[in-house]
Amino acid sequence: MKYNPVLFTLLLLLCCLQAGCISPKNDTGNNMDIVIILPDNAITPIKLAAEDLKQDLAAVGQLKIDIVKTIDALPNADLYYLIGQSNQLKHSTLLSKIDKTHFEQLKPRASLLKVSEVNSRPLIILSGLDIQGTQYAVYEYSQKILGIDPLAYWTDKQPTAKAFSQLSSFENMSIAAPVVPLLVYFENDVDELLNLKSPSLEYDWDSFTNMIDSLVRLKYNGIEMFDMLGRIEFYTRPAYLERHPDYQLNVPHLEKMMQYVHDKGMYIQVDMMQGRQLHTLNVAASTCWTNYKQDWIDGWRYYLTHTPVKNIDIFALRPRNQLLDWEYKSSCGEDKVSVFNEVYVEFNKIVNEFKPDAPRVCICYSDGMEMFNNGFAPPKDFIIAWSDDGWGTFKYQPDSTKGYKFGTYMHAGYWKNHDVMSPYPELVESVMDQMYTDYDATHYMEVNGQTFRPFILNIEAYAQSANLGKAFNAQQFYKQWITRYFGDAALVDTQQALEYLFQANDQHIGYVEILWHVKTIQAYLADIPVRQPGKNEFTVTKNMIDKYLPITEPKIHSLQKALKYAQIGSRKNTGDATFYHDHIILPIKLYLDLLQYNQTLIDLVRLKDAPASSQSQLAINTMMLQGREQLQQIYSRRQKGDLNPKWGSWYLPQKRRPNNGFPTLVDFDKIATKLSQ
């Protein structure tokens, strides 16, 4: 056969490819082999972190990724990762020729190291002093090097593809231990999340596990289980009984959730109040410790022997009514300071009996703060967690820390405002700086995230504050957070929109508090009684609502400015348009809808109380028509809800927490009937 140089060259290339002397791979990362190595004795949280890394790597390139245990003959790969606690890794035969000073000098909590090569290929070591430190290394790498959003399930932000060389293109990094070592998320008032899917009042598995995953990536290392334990409102309050007459706590599901929390390396905290379907304290016992002391003690013991609460790691207790979480008002003539000085001694004995090494926290709400400043003194085993006023600030301050370790309990969303976020990273910085400086409140932080999804900005701000302490910078955080999702061009206008949204929650009045204004003003206009949850009905008089009348209009002006800036920011947004609508624009419009309806009710009050005339009746009729249209708009927008179908039913009125009620056309028709008489 005649020699053909072109054919000869092609055959030679094919032989080389088959022999491995020429690699078809390139820097796009396509078909590159990656091996993630774990120590033989890696525990579950580290194994799950490795699985998360595998998933994160798959999101940035078409890679072949295997997870193996440390073995003498590793499979060939283009890049290796070694994940584990430093005291395990430094004895690994795999690292026998590596300079051990990388581990000996591991004084920070964790490190991301590119220290050597295996089989002539790069080796990246993600290591920590303990379980959480190792997690920090893995998730820091995922966020900073791979561009993985820690809140991706909630934001749908996808990472961009990475060139293969980018995976190992970084300088060695160390991660210091957080300033606040215990950062606990409080799942409380979470109806929208519990009602997202069927069955109602129960976390669906995807929502719950992704909430835990996001919290771990943000460096939360504990969660207080509250609503998921079957809170007393679910099976006693009329509004809940009407919606969910057959509510029953799913204990196997609860145990499964608790196991997942532990598998992800988080602590479980429970407040040992006894108003839950797991066990309920007698009403009489809840208001008289002296006569029912043994009932309280037996209840704690029951929780720790016969219920999933026996699996908890952190014990919490509030010096309050142990059934309803209200201020303790004795029915048998007791002094509450004396009562709780005794209560905490007895409770401490129970903890020492069951889990003597467990952290324990005394969470002081406003009544507990007053008690602490007036003689309340639990055993020094307890961290004192000073509670904000529900709005990110402190109305009461400790006269003295009295030698206790101090921490804080903060709200990531305004109390009584579970529907719409109130972004306030500046408050997080200024208020927490004061608490760190004046009271050394660095031993513990609990963050009430309410329904989680609307409040992710503040949830992350508190996480960074707990991590960095006084080094947390709100403006830097705001810039980083907004540009991460929407790009540099949208920064200024989006921040303006969020700051005006925060301004619309001034005077500690947000969406849910406005619902109370609506409820009481409607009752006044229709001349019908009104009831607060758990309290008696009463008749609304004019003087009761006078203080509400000037409040709404300035909030409307703030939201109109917020909407203007949000719409400009939306046009400049280079991120996901759906997320911009759902997280920035939609909450502003929802709140504005409610305020405009409330302002119409206020205008009706003024017309109702004006001297009667044909002109005023005509004005009333006009206002009634406007109010009906506004109420229909409230329902229409909440019904349409998010553009993202994952959250399509989130804002349905029947799924929200029923505190302070929700206006209906039936309510409005009662006003029409009364004003036409």
Secondary structure, DSSP 8 states (H G I E B T S, - for coil): ----HHHHHHHHHHHHHHHTSS----TT-TTEEEEEEE-TT--HHHHHHHHHHHHHHHTTS-EEEEEEE--SS----SEEEEEEEHHHHTT-GGGTTS-THHHHT--SSEEEEEEEEETTEEEEEEEESSHHHHHHHHHHHHHHTS---TTHHHH--------GGGGG-S--EEE---SSS-EEEE--S-HHHHTSSSSTTS--HHHHHHHHHHHHHTT--EEE--GGGTBTHHHHSHHHHHH-TT----HHHHHHHHHHHHHTT-EEEEE---EETTEE--TTGGG-HHHHHHHHHHHHHHHHHHSGGGG-SEEEE-SS-TTTSS----SS---HHHHHHHHHHHHHHHHHHH-TT--EEEEE-HHHHHHHTTT----TTEEEEEE--SSSS-S---S--TT--EEEEEESS-TT--SS----HHHHHHHHHHHHHHH---S-EEEE-TTSGGGHHHHHHHHHHHHHGGG--HHHHHHHHHHHHH-GGGHHHHHHHHHHHHHTTGGG--HHHHHHHHHHHHHHHHT--EE-TTS-EE---HHHHGGGTTTHHHHHHHHHHHHHHHHHHHHH--S-HHHHIIIIIHHHHHHHHHHHHHHHHHHHHHHHTS---HHHHHHHHHHHHHHHHHHHHHHHHHHH--SSGGGTTTT-GGGS--TT----HHHHHHHHHHHT-
